[in-house]
Amino acid sequence: MAHTLSSIGSAKSSTTLRLDSDAVMVARIELAACFQLAAQYGFEEGICNHFSAVVPGHDHLFFVNPYGYAFSEITASRLLICDFDGHVVSGEGKPEATAFYIHARLHRLKPRVKAAFHTHMPNATALCLLDGPPLLWLGQTALKFYGRTAVDENYNGLALDDSEGDRIAATIGDADILLLKNHGVMVAGESIAEAWDDLYYLERAAEVQLKAMSSNRPLKPIPHEVAQRTYEQMRAGDKESAHAHLQSAMRELRRHGIAFDQ
């Protein structure tokens, strides 16, 4: 299902960039932790899903996972750094083709998106296979995403050129969550921690919705006024909560001896 990107190559040797600053290393470690966490929770699908993050201090560069590795194999040093024009600036290997065309275009066209996580995680993807609205406003966890989602109704095959990446970027608009019908999800965050937090809770919201739907009993939606107020309450502390969530998860990885930061 994965495709290598034959057109991508190494950057010219004359390229000189400072890619070892403290901020860059922190981002490497945080992003590697997210891959390991996604593997722990079963959010990945083989070697076909991909996370990216803009390199701190270098808005024209982004981290992405190399082709051919499961999420559980990703460590800080294994991450690639690519530019938007198809060059691997740092790291060994190449990105998977759809990873490059989706993430390069999303980061280039949406500068607010500092982290972009694309998965086929089972529960959220299952909602994307249903006709009609994927995520319903039934439970408190779902309200974290109230007014923050967009839906791509037009599945268009694999993203193997710039046009599909451009289409996805246009469809997400100002939303943070893009539910891709017949496909999967894209989570766009202002930070790596916020993207991880949204990815985790999106799958939890999808899981409980599917369980409720499987009961074949009537669903009880939350009124708009209550949903909007609850969303605003949640968003007031989301950045701090997301950071604490990722730090806690990283401590758990270390406690279990998972060497993501190498």
C-alpha positions in Angstrom: 0.0 0.0 0.0 3.0 2.3 0.5 4.8 4.0 -2.3 8.4 5.4 -2.3 9.0 8.8 -3.6 11.6 8.4 -6.4 11.9 12.2 -7.1 13.1 13.1 -3.6 16.8 13.4 -3.1 19.5 14.7 -0.8 20.0 18.4 -0.3 23.0 20.0 -2.0 26.2 19.7 0.0 26.4 23.5 0.1 23.3 23.7 2.4 24.4 24.7 5.9 21.7 24.7 8.6 21.8 24.6 12.3 19.7 21.6 13.1 21.1 20.7 16.5 19.7 23.4 18.7 18.0 22.6 21.9 14.6 23.4 20.5 15.2 21.1 17.5 16.3 18.3 19.7 13.2 18.7 22.0 11.0 18.6 18.9 12.7 15.4 17.7 12.2 13.7 21.0 8.6 14.7 21.4 7.7 13.6 17.9 9.5 10.3 18.3 7.5 9.8 21.5 4.3 10.3 19.6 5.2 7.6 17.2 5.9 5.2 20.0 2.7 6.1 21.8 0.7 5.7 18.6 2.2 2.2 18.3 1.3 1.4 21.9 -2.3 2.4 21.3 -2.7 0.7 17.9 -3.2 3.9 16.0 -0.8 3.1 13.2 -1.4 0.8 10.1 1.7 -1.1 9.1 4.3 1.3 7.6 1.7 3.4 5.8 0.8 6.3 8.3 2.9 9.4 9.0 3.4 12.2 11.4 5.3 15.4 10.6 6.3 18.6 12.5 7.9 21.9 11.4 11.5 22.1 12.5 11.8 24.9 15.2 13.5 27.9 13.7 13.2 26.6 10.2 9.7 27.1 8.8 10.7 25.7 5.4 11.7 22.3 6.9 9.7 19.5 8.5 10.4 16.2 10.4 8.7 13.1 9.0 9.1 9.4 9.4 11.2 7.5 6.9 9.6 4.9 4.6 9.7 1.3 5.6 9.6 1.6 9.4 6.7 0.8 11.8 5.9 3.5 14.3 7.4 1.3 17.0 10.8 1.6 15.3 10.9 5.4 15.1 13.4 7.1 17.4 14.5 10.7 17.5 17.6 10.0 15.4 15.7 8.1 12.8 13.4 11.0 11.9 14.1 12.7 8.5 14.2 16.4 7.9 12.9 17.4 4.5 12.3 20.7 2.7 9.1 21.5 0.8 10.8 20.9 -2.6 11.6 17.2 -2.2 15.1 17.2 -0.6 16.1 15.1 2.4 18.2 17.6 4.4 19.0 15.3 7.3 18.6 11.6 8.0 18.9 8.3 6.3 16.2 7.1 3.8 13.2 8.8 2.1 9.7 9.6 3.1 6.8 7.5 1.8 5.4 9.3 -1.2 1.9 10.2 0.2 3.6 11.4 3.4 5.7 13.9 1.4 2.9 15.2 -0.8 0.4 15.6 2.0 2.6 17.0 4.7 4.8 19.2 2.6 1.8 20.9 1.0 -0.1 21.2 4.3 2.8 22.8 6.1 3.6 25.1 3.2 0.0 26.3 2.6 -1.0 26.3 6.3 1.8 27.9 8.3 -0.3 27.7 11.5 0.0 23.9 11.3 3.2 23.0 13.2 2.4 19.3 13.6 0.3 17.1 11.3 -0.6 13.5 12.2 -2.2 11.3 9.7 -3.5 7.8 10.7 -6.0 5.1 9.8 -6.6 4.5 13.5 -9.5 2.1 13.7 -12.3 3.8 15.5 -12.0 7.3 14.0 -11.5 5.7 10.5 -14.6 3.6 11.0 -16.6 6.8 11.5 -15.2 8.0 8.2 -16.7 5.0 6.4 -20.3 6.0 7.4 -22.6 8.2 5.3 -23.4 11.4 7.0 -21.6 13.3 9.8 -18.7 11.2 11.2 -18.3 12.6 14.7 -21.5 13.3 16.6 -21.9 15.5 19.6 -23.0 12.9 22.1 -20.3 12.8 24.9 -18.1 15.1 26.8 -14.9 13.9 25.1 -16.3 14.6 21.6 -17.0 18.2 22.6 -13.2 18.9 22.7 -13.6 19.0 18.9 -16.9 21.0 18.7 -16.5 23.5 15.8 -13.0 22.3 15.1 -13.6 19.6 12.5 -13.9 19.5 8.7 -15.0 16.6 6.5 -13.5 15.6 3.2 -16.4 14.0 1.4 -14.5 13.3 -1.8 -12.0 10.4 -1.5 -9.6 10.8 -4.4 -7.2 7.9 -4.1 -3.6 8.1 -3.1 -1.8 11.5 -2.7 0.9 11.0 -5.3 1.3 14.6 -6.5 1.0 18.2 -5.2 -2.6 18.6 -6.3 -3.9 16.1 -3.8 -1.9 17.7 -1.0 -3.3 21.1 -2.0 -6.8 19.7 -2.1 -6.4 18.3 1.5 -5.0 21.6 2.7 -7.8 23.6 1.2 -10.4 21.2 2.7 -9.1 21.4 6.2 -9.4 25.2 6.1 -9.2 26.6 9.6 -10.2 23.3 11.2 -7.8 21.3 13.4 -9.3 17.9 12.6 -10.0 16.6 9.0 -12.1 13.5 8.8 -11.3 12.0 5.4 -14.2 9.9 4.1 -13.3 6.4 3.0 -9.8 7.0 4.3 -8.7 8.1 7.8 -8.0 11.3 9.8 -5.6 14.2 9.7 -4.9 16.1 13.0 -3.3 19.5 12.6 -1.8 21.1 15.7 0.0 24.3 16.7 2.4 22.1 18.6 3.4 18.5 18.7 1.8 18.1 22.2 -1.5 19.5 21.0 -1.5 17.3 17.9 -0.9 14.2 20.1 -3.6 15.3 22.6 -6.1 15.7 19.9 -5.2 12.4 18.2 -5.6 10.5 21.4 -8.9 12.0 22.4 -10.3 11.8 18.9 -9.9 8.0 18.9 -11.4 7.8 22.4 -14.4 9.9 21.3 -14.8 7.7 18.2 -14.6 4.5 20.2 -17.4 5.4 22.6 -19.6 6.7 19.8 -19.3 3.4 18.0 -20.1 1.5 21.2 -23.2 3.7 21.7 -24.3 3.2 18.1 -23.9 -0.6 18.3 -26.5 -0.7 21.1 -29.2 0.1 18.5 -30.8 2.4 21.1 -31.6 6.1 20.3 -28.7 8.4 20.6 -28.9 11.5 22.9 -27.2 14.5 21.4 -26.0 17.4 23.5 -27.8 20.8 22.8 -25.8 23.4 20.9 -25.7 25.9 23.8 -24.3 23.3 26.2 -21.9 21.9 23.6 -20.5 25.3 22.8 -20.1 26.3 26.4 -18.3 23.0 27.2 -16.0 23.4 24.2 -15.0 26.9 25.4 -14.3 25.6 28.9 -12.1 22.8 27.5 -10.2 25.0 25.1 -9.3 27.5 27.9 -6.9 24.9 29.3 -6.1 22.8 26.3 -2.6 24.0 25.6 -1.4 23.4 29.2 -3.3 20.1 29.4 -1.8 18.9 26.1 1.7 19.6 27.2 1.1 17.8 30.6 -0.5 14.9 28.7 2.5 14.4 26.5 5.0 14.8 29.3 3.2 12.2 31.3 3.1 9.8 28.4 6.8 10.3 27.8 7.5 9.4 31.4 5.5 6.2 30.9 7.5 5.3 27.8 10.7 5.7 29.8 9.4 3.7 32.7 8.7 0.8 30.2 12.2 1.1 28.8 11.2 2.4 25.4 14.2 4.3 24.0 12.4 6.8 21.8 14.9 9.6 22.6 17.9 7.9 21.1 
